[in-house]
Amino acid sequence: MTDTTDTTGTTDTPDPARTPLIPRPQRPADAGRAAELAALFPALHAPQYWDWGRYDAQFSTALPPDELVTNIHLVGFTDTGRVVLCRDERDHWFLPGGTREHGETVDSCLARELREEAGARLLGEPVWLGAHRCVTDDPVPYRPWQPHPEKAWLWGWAEVTVDSVPTNPEDGEQVVEVRAAEPAEAQRLLLHGHEAWWGELIELAVELRARPR
């Protein structure tokens, strides 16, 4: 879901040294592997500025503390290796996912967003690709309970099935189409209205899905 500024309150910035990591078995993430992926996907790893939220953002395969994660998005693969995409009423294609609610776990948020936006459900555990660590100069957080001024957008991939229709809650994007596309087509659709790193995010998911875990 698109982030916009909320002016209702503030929260304290969490101390990453005292917050737990996302409770998932982590893939080997040594410096050599991180450097390899950064070289393969330079646009994804380049420093970014997201002007819609006034965020300086930097992607890393290192996972952030759980309490910094405010948004979760998924590259969902069908049993034929296609990528599940959603299209809203603005003709905007996106990966299913969105903003974590107050007190919501990462797992619960992901399951809810998949159902709301894609009519999909997980067939296995998600594998986390990495996260964008973001810092904003906005004076207040997007929602009062969120960390501020630093937050993290978590990206993952998983096997999924589309077995219903989007529930389309009133406060979310109104999805008008769900499509399972070949990875190359998914990249093409996402690159309309998105920066080049979105295409590399799909490539990264395809690359890591093909590797032994």
Backbone as numpy.savetxt, mean C-alpha at the origin, in Angstrom:
# Nx Ny Nz CAx CAy CAz Cx Cy Cz
-7.29 4.52 -0.40 -8.13 5.72 -0.40 -7.25 6.97 -0.40
-7.73 8.01 -1.00 -6.95 9.23 -1.12 -6.88 9.95 0.21
-5.68 10.37 0.60 -5.46 11.07 1.84 -5.74 12.55 1.65
-6.53 13.14 2.53 -6.72 14.59 2.56 -6.57 15.04 3.99
-6.28 16.30 4.21 -5.96 16.78 5.54 -7.20 16.90 6.41
-7.07 16.42 7.65 -8.12 16.53 8.65 -7.62 17.52 9.70
-8.44 18.46 10.13 -7.99 19.50 11.05 -8.62 19.36 12.42
-8.93 18.12 12.82 -9.67 17.95 14.07 -8.80 17.72 15.29
-7.50 17.49 15.12 -6.71 17.27 16.32 -5.30 16.83 15.98
-4.53 16.51 17.03 -3.16 16.09 16.85 -2.89 14.89 17.72
-1.79 14.19 17.42 -1.33 13.08 18.23 0.16 13.20 18.44
0.67 12.49 19.43 2.09 12.47 19.66 2.76 11.60 18.62
3.99 11.93 18.28 4.76 11.12 17.37 5.25 9.87 18.09
5.00 8.64 17.52 5.47 7.44 18.19 6.98 7.33 18.17
7.52 6.66 19.15 8.94 6.43 19.23 9.24 5.10 18.56
9.86 5.10 17.35 10.09 3.85 16.64 10.91 2.85 17.45
11.75 3.31 18.36 12.56 2.40 19.15 11.72 1.59 20.13
10.53 2.07 20.45 9.71 1.39 21.43 8.47 0.75 20.83
8.29 0.85 19.51 7.11 0.27 18.89 7.48 -1.02 18.18
6.59 -2.03 18.21 6.92 -3.33 17.63 6.89 -3.28 16.11
7.67 -4.16 15.49 7.58 -4.31 14.05 6.28 -4.99 13.68
5.86 -4.83 12.45 4.67 -5.52 11.96 4.86 -7.02 12.22
3.90 -7.68 12.84 4.09 -9.07 13.26 4.01 -10.05 12.11
4.99 -10.02 11.25 5.08 -10.92 10.11 6.51 -11.46 10.03
6.68 -12.74 9.68 8.04 -13.23 9.43 8.65 -12.42 8.29
9.80 -11.85 8.51 10.41 -11.00 7.49 11.28 -11.83 6.56
11.29 -11.42 5.30 12.17 -12.03 4.32 13.60 -11.58 4.62
14.59 -12.31 4.14 15.97 -11.83 4.31 16.10 -10.44 3.72
16.60 -9.51 4.50 16.64 -8.11 4.03 18.00 -7.50 4.32
19.05 -8.21 3.97 20.38 -7.69 4.21 20.68 -6.55 3.25
21.80 -5.89 3.50 22.14 -4.71 2.71 22.33 -5.05 1.23
22.89 -6.23 0.95 23.10 -6.62 -0.44 21.80 -6.79 -1.19
20.82 -7.40 -0.56 19.52 -7.60 -1.21 18.82 -6.27 -1.43
18.87 -5.40 -0.41 18.24 -4.09 -0.54 18.89 -3.30 -1.68
20.20 -3.37 -1.79 20.90 -2.65 -2.85 20.54 -3.22 -4.22
20.39 -4.54 -4.30 19.99 -5.18 -5.56 18.63 -4.68 -6.02
17.65 -4.64 -5.10 16.30 -4.22 -5.46 16.26 -2.72 -5.79
17.06 -1.94 -5.09 17.11 -0.50 -5.39 17.66 -0.26 -6.79
18.63 -1.09 -7.21 19.19 -0.95 -8.55 18.20 -1.41 -9.62
17.42 -2.45 -9.32 16.44 -2.96 -10.27 15.25 -2.03 -10.44
14.90 -1.31 -9.36 13.70 -0.49 -9.36 14.02 0.93 -8.87
14.76 1.68 -9.69 15.26 2.98 -9.24 14.16 4.02 -9.03
13.11 4.02 -9.86 12.04 5.01 -9.67 11.31 4.80 -8.36
11.07 3.54 -8.02 10.39 3.22 -6.76 11.20 3.66 -5.56
12.52 3.50 -5.62 13.39 3.81 -4.48 13.84 5.26 -4.44
13.53 6.04 -5.46 13.96 7.44 -5.48 13.14 8.27 -4.49
13.74 9.30 -3.90 12.96 10.20 -3.03 11.81 10.83 -3.82
10.67 10.97 -3.17 9.47 11.48 -3.83 8.85 12.59 -2.99
8.04 13.39 -3.65 7.21 14.37 -2.95 5.77 14.18 -3.41
4.88 13.86 -2.47 3.47 13.66 -2.77 2.74 14.96 -2.40
2.49 15.78 -3.41 1.99 17.12 -3.12 0.57 17.12 -2.57
-0.22 16.08 -2.85 -1.60 16.04 -2.35 -1.63 15.98 -0.82
-0.59 15.46 -0.20 -0.53 15.42 1.26 0.66 16.15 1.84
1.43 16.81 0.94 2.65 17.53 1.34 3.61 16.58 2.07
3.79 15.38 1.47 4.65 14.36 2.05 5.96 14.25 1.30
7.07 14.23 2.01 8.32 13.71 1.50 8.31 12.22 1.77
8.48 11.41 0.73 8.32 9.97 0.85 9.55 9.25 0.33
9.90 8.15 1.01 11.05 7.34 0.60 10.69 5.87 0.80
10.81 5.07 -0.28 10.50 3.64 -0.20 11.69 2.88 0.32
11.41 1.85 1.12 12.44 0.93 1.60 11.83 -0.45 1.77
12.63 -1.49 1.53 12.16 -2.85 1.79 12.18 -3.17 3.29
12.82 -2.34 4.09 12.78 -2.53 5.54 11.40 -2.13 6.06
10.83 -2.97 6.90 9.48 -2.71 7.40 9.49 -1.69 8.53
8.51 -0.81 8.56 8.44 0.22 9.61 7.82 -0.35 10.88
7.92 0.38 11.98 7.18 -0.01 13.19 5.68 -0.03 12.90
4.99 -0.97 13.50 3.55 -1.13 13.26 2.78 0.16 13.51
3.14 0.89 14.53 2.36 2.07 14.90 2.52 3.23 13.92
3.49 3.14 13.02 3.62 4.17 11.99 2.77 3.87 10.76
2.29 2.63 10.62 1.56 2.23 9.41 0.14 2.77 9.46
-0.17 3.66 8.52 -1.51 4.23 8.43 -2.27 3.79 7.20
-1.56 3.29 6.19 -2.19 2.88 4.94 -1.59 1.58 4.45
-2.45 0.70 3.94 -2.03 -0.60 3.45 -2.61 -0.82 2.07
-1.77 -1.23 1.12 -2.24 -1.52 -0.24 -1.62 -2.83 -0.71
-2.33 -3.52 -1.61 -1.94 -4.88 -1.99 -1.90 -5.05 -3.50
-0.83 -5.73 -3.96 -0.81 -6.30 -5.30 -1.37 -7.71 -5.15
-2.64 -7.88 -5.50 -3.30 -9.16 -5.34 -3.24 -9.97 -6.62
-2.73 -11.22 -6.53 -2.60 -12.09 -7.69 -3.69 -13.17 -7.67
-4.33 -13.36 -8.82 -5.27 -14.45 -8.96 -4.51 -15.75 -9.22
-5.25 -16.87 -9.32 -4.59 -18.15 -9.53 -3.94 -18.25 -10.91
-4.27 -17.32 -11.81 -3.62 -17.30 -13.14 -2.50 -16.26 -13.21
-2.16 -15.64 -12.08 -1.08 -14.67 -12.06 -1.47 -13.28 -12.49
-2.77 -13.03 -12.63 -3.23 -11.68 -12.97 -3.30 -10.81 -11.72
-3.23 -9.50 -11.94 -3.22 -8.52 -10.85 -4.60 -7.88 -10.75
-5.15 -7.82 -9.54 -6.48 -7.26 -9.32 -6.38 -5.74 -9.19
-7.10 -5.03 -10.05 -7.16 -3.58 -10.03 -8.61 -3.12 -9.88
-8.78 -1.91 -9.36 -10.09 -1.31 -9.19 -10.14 0.00 -9.98
-11.33 0.31 -10.53 -11.53 1.57 -11.22 -12.70 2.30 -10.58
-12.49 3.58 -10.23 -13.56 4.33 -9.57 -14.33 5.17 -10.58
-15.30 5.92 -10.08 -16.19 6.68 -10.95 -15.49 7.83 -11.67
-14.26 8.15 -11.25 -13.46 9.18 -11.94 -12.63 8.58 -13.07
-12.79 7.27 -13.33 -12.00 6.53 -14.31 -10.55 6.42 -13.89
-10.33 6.28 -12.58 -9.01 6.21 -11.97 -8.77 4.77 -11.52
-7.69 4.15 -12.03 -7.33 2.78 -11.65 -6.40 2.81 -10.44
-6.58 1.85 -9.52 -5.74 1.80 -8.32 -5.68 0.39 -7.76
-4.68 0.16 -6.94 -4.56 -1.10 -6.20 -5.46 -1.04 -4.97
-6.17 -2.13 -4.66 -7.04 -2.09 -3.48 -6.24 -1.87 -2.20
-6.84 -1.12 -1.30 -6.21 -0.80 -0.03 -6.68 0.55 0.45
-6.23 0.96 1.61 -6.65 2.25 2.11 -6.16 2.54 3.51
-6.89 3.41 4.18 -6.48 3.95 5.47 -6.91 3.06 6.61
-6.00 2.82 7.51 -6.25 2.02 8.70 -7.12 2.79 9.68
-8.15 2.13 10.21 -9.02 2.77 11.18 -8.39 2.76 12.57
-8.95 3.55 13.46 -8.45 3.64 14.83 -8.53 2.27 15.51
-7.40 1.76 15.99 -7.36 0.49 16.68 -7.40 -0.73 15.78
-7.40 -0.54 14.49 -7.50 -1.65 13.54 -6.13 -2.26 13.30
-6.07 -3.59 13.24 -4.81 -4.24 12.91 -4.54 -4.17 11.42
-3.29 -4.42 11.05 -2.92 -4.45 9.64 -3.74 -5.52 8.91
-3.85 -6.71 9.52 -4.61 -7.79 8.88 -6.07 -7.41 8.67
-6.69 -6.84 9.69 -8.10 -6.48 9.60 -8.33 -5.39 8.55
-7.42 -4.42 8.51 -7.53 -3.35 7.52 -7.44 -3.92 6.12
-6.48 -4.78 5.88 -6.30 -5.34 4.55 -7.53 -6.14 4.12
-8.04 -6.99 5.02 -9.22 -7.80 4.69 -10.42 -6.91 4.40
-10.60 -5.86 5.19 -11.74 -4.95 5.00 -11.63 -4.22 3.67
-10.46 -3.67 3.38 -10.29 -2.91 2.16 -10.45 -3.78 0.91
-9.96 -5.01 0.96 -10.13 -5.90 -0.18 -11.61 -6.15 -0.45
-12.39 -6.36 0.62 -13.81 -6.61 0.45 -14.54 -5.36 -0.05
-14.20 -4.21 0.54 -14.89 -2.97 0.18 -14.63 -2.55 -1.25
-13.37 -2.67 -1.69 -12.99 -2.09 -2.97 -12.94 -3.09 -4.12
-12.69 -4.38 -3.81 -12.51 -5.35 -4.89 -13.42 -6.56 -4.79
-14.19 -6.69 -3.71 -14.97 -7.90 -3.52 -14.08 -9.13 -3.46
-12.90 -8.96 -2.87 -11.88 -10.01 -2.87 -11.53 -10.44 -1.46
-10.90 -11.61 -1.36 -10.41 -12.08 -0.06 -9.07 -12.77 -0.26
-8.30 -12.78 0.81 -6.98 -13.39 0.80 -7.09 -14.91 0.75
-6.17 -15.54 0.00 -6.05 -16.99 0.00 -4.82 -17.46 0.78
-4.01 -16.54 1.20 -2.81 -16.86 1.96 -2.28 -15.63 2.66
-1.21 -15.78 3.38 -0.62 -14.66 4.10 -0.03 -13.65 3.13
-0.20 -12.35 3.40 0.47 -11.35 2.56 1.97 -11.36 2.78
2.69 -11.01 1.75 4.15 -10.83 1.83 4.41 -9.35 1.64
5.08 -8.74 2.60 5.27 -7.29 2.56 6.46 -6.95 1.68
6.20 -6.11 0.68 7.23 -5.66 -0.24 8.13 -4.61 0.39
7.54 -3.78 1.22 8.25 -2.66 1.84 7.26 -1.55 2.15
7.77 -0.37 2.38 6.90 0.74 2.76 7.52 2.06 2.35
6.65 3.02 2.10 7.07 4.42 1.98 7.01 5.05 3.37
8.14 5.53 3.83 8.16 6.34 5.05 7.95 7.79 4.64
6.95 8.43 5.23 6.53 9.76 4.81 6.61 10.75 5.97
7.00 11.96 5.64 7.01 13.05 6.61 6.31 14.25 5.97
5.38 14.86 6.71 4.64 16.00 6.19 4.91 17.24 7.02
4.74 18.42 6.37 4.83 19.67 7.12 3.44 20.22 7.44
2.39 19.43 7.16 1.06 19.84 7.61 1.05 19.93 9.13
0.33 20.88 9.70 0.37 21.06 11.15 -0.39 20.00 11.94
-1.31 19.28 11.31 -2.11 18.27 12.02 -2.16 16.99 11.20
-2.43 15.84 11.83 -2.52 14.58 11.09 -3.79 14.50 10.27
-3.79 13.57 9.31 -4.97 13.33 8.47 -6.17 12.94 9.33
-5.94 12.07 10.32 -6.97 11.71 11.29 -6.35 11.83 12.69
-7.16 12.20 13.70 -6.59 12.58 15.00 -5.72 11.51 15.65
-6.02 10.25 15.46 -5.29 9.18 16.14 -4.02 8.75 15.41
-3.76 9.32 14.24 -2.62 8.85 13.46 -1.31 9.47 13.92
-0.20 8.76 13.68 1.11 9.34 14.00 1.35 10.58 13.16
2.14 11.50 13.72 2.37 12.76 13.03 3.65 13.40 13.56
4.48 13.93 12.69 4.34 14.16 11.26 4.80 13.00 10.38
5.28 11.90 11.00 5.77 10.76 10.22 4.73 9.65 10.20
4.63 8.99 9.04 3.73 7.86 8.88 4.33 6.93 7.84
3.68 5.79 7.61 4.18 4.82 6.63 3.04 4.21 5.84
3.28 4.07 4.54 2.37 3.36 3.64 2.98 1.99 3.37
2.27 0.95 3.73 2.76 -0.42 3.62 2.25 -1.05 2.32
3.15 -1.71 1.59 2.81 -2.36 0.32 3.11 -3.85 0.41
2.20 -4.67 -0.10 2.42 -6.10 -0.07 1.85 -6.79 -1.30
2.08 -8.10 -1.37 1.43 -8.91 -2.39 0.88 -10.16 -1.72
-0.13 -10.75 -2.35 -0.73 -11.97 -1.82 -1.56 -12.63 -2.90
-1.83 -13.90 -2.70 -2.78 -14.62 -3.56 -4.19 -14.27 -3.08
-5.07 -13.95 -4.01 -6.43 -13.54 -3.66 -7.43 -14.20 -4.61
-8.69 -14.15 -4.23 -9.78 -14.52 -5.12 -10.83 -13.43 -5.09
-11.38 -13.10 -6.23 -12.48 -12.14 -6.33 -13.76 -12.97 -6.38
-14.50 -13.00 -5.27 -15.66 -13.89 -5.17 -16.96 -13.15 -4.83
-16.93 -11.82 -4.88 -18.14 -11.05 -4.65 -17.98 -9.70 -5.35
-18.81 -8.74 -5.00 -18.71 -7.41 -5.58 -18.26 -6.43 -4.49
-17.66 -5.29 -4.88 -17.26 -4.30 -3.87 -18.46 -3.84 -3.05
-18.25 -3.67 -1.75 -19.33 -3.18 -0.89 -19.51 -1.68 -0.98
-18.49 -0.96 -1.47 -18.58 0.47 -1.74 -19.21 1.28 -0.60
-18.56 1.33 0.58 -19.09 2.17 1.65 -19.15 3.63 1.23
-20.07 4.37 1.82 -20.32 5.75 1.38 -19.10 6.65 1.54
-18.24 6.36 2.52 -17.09 7.25 2.77 -15.86 6.85 1.98
-15.98 5.91 1.04 -14.84 5.47 0.25 -15.02 5.75 -1.21
-13.99 5.40 -2.00 -14.14 5.49 -3.45 -15.28 4.59 -3.90
-16.01 5.05 -4.89 -17.09 4.24 -5.45 -16.53 3.47 -6.65
-16.29 2.19 -6.44 -15.67 1.36 -7.46 -16.72 0.93 -8.48
-16.41 1.14 -9.75 -17.34 0.78 -10.82 -16.86 -0.42 -11.63
-15.59 -0.82 -11.45 -15.07 -1.97 -12.17 -13.92 -2.59 -11.39
-13.92 -3.92 -11.35 -12.79 -4.68 -10.82 -12.27 -5.55 -11.95
-10.98 -5.46 -12.22 -10.40 -6.20 -13.34 -9.17 -6.98 -12.89
-9.08 -8.23 -13.29 -7.87 -9.02 -13.11 -7.08 -8.93 -14.40
-5.97 -8.20 -14.38 -5.21 -7.89 -15.59 -3.85 -8.58 -15.56
-3.36 -8.92 -16.74 -1.98 -9.37 -16.83 -1.07 -8.29 -16.26
0.05 -8.66 -15.63 0.91 -7.64 -15.01 1.28 -6.48 -15.93
1.57 -6.75 -17.20 1.93 -5.66 -18.11 0.75 -4.71 -18.32
-0.46 -5.26 -18.42 -1.63 -4.41 -18.56 -1.90 -3.63 -17.28
-1.70 -4.30 -16.13 -1.88 -3.61 -14.85 -0.94 -2.41 -14.75
0.30 -2.58 -15.17 1.25 -1.46 -15.17 0.75 -0.34 -16.07
0.29 -0.70 -17.26 -0.18 0.31 -18.20 -1.36 1.10 -17.63
-2.31 0.41 -17.03 -3.48 1.08 -16.48 -3.10 1.98 -15.30
-2.20 1.49 -14.44 -1.81 2.29 -13.27 -1.01 3.53 -13.65
-0.28 3.45 -14.75 0.56 4.58 -15.14 -0.23 5.74 -15.73
-1.51 5.54 -15.98 -2.37 6.66 -16.36 -2.76 7.40 -15.08
-2.14 8.55 -14.87 -2.43 9.32 -13.66 -1.53 9.01 -12.49
-0.54 8.12 -12.66 0.40 7.81 -11.59 1.83 8.01 -12.09
2.76 8.13 -11.14 4.16 8.25 -11.48 4.72 6.89 -11.88
5.93 6.90 -12.45 6.55 5.68 -12.98 6.76 4.61 -11.91
6.91 5.03 -10.65 7.22 4.04 -9.62 6.08 3.05 -9.39
4.84 3.42 -9.76 3.74 2.46 -9.63 3.97 1.24 -10.52
4.48 1.47 -11.72 4.78 0.34 -12.59 5.86 -0.54 -11.99
6.87 0.08 -11.39 7.94 -0.69 -10.77 7.45 -1.45 -9.54
6.45 -0.92 -8.86 5.88 -1.64 -7.72 5.28 -2.97 -8.16
4.57 -2.96 -9.31 4.04 -4.20 -9.86 5.18 -5.15 -10.23
6.22 -4.60 -10.88 7.37 -5.42 -11.25 8.03 -6.05 -10.03
8.15 -5.28 -8.95 8.75 -5.80 -7.72 7.92 -6.95 -7.17
6.60 -6.80 -7.16 5.74 -7.87 -6.67 5.87 -9.13 -7.51
5.91 -8.97 -8.83 6.07 -10.12 -9.73 7.42 -10.78 -9.48
8.46 -9.97 -9.34 9.82 -10.49 -9.10 9.89 -11.29 -7.81
9.37 -10.75 -6.72 9.49 -11.43 -5.43 8.55 -12.62 -5.33
7.41 -12.56 -6.01 6.50 -13.71 -6.02 7.16 -14.91 -6.69
8.02 -14.66 -7.68 8.67 -15.74 -8.42 9.85 -16.33 -7.67
10.33 -15.65 -6.63 11.50 -16.12 -5.90 11.09 -17.09 -4.79
11.95 -18.04 -4.47 11.66 -18.92 -3.34 11.57 -18.12 -2.04
10.68 -18.55 -1.15 10.52 -17.84 0.12 10.92 -18.76 1.26
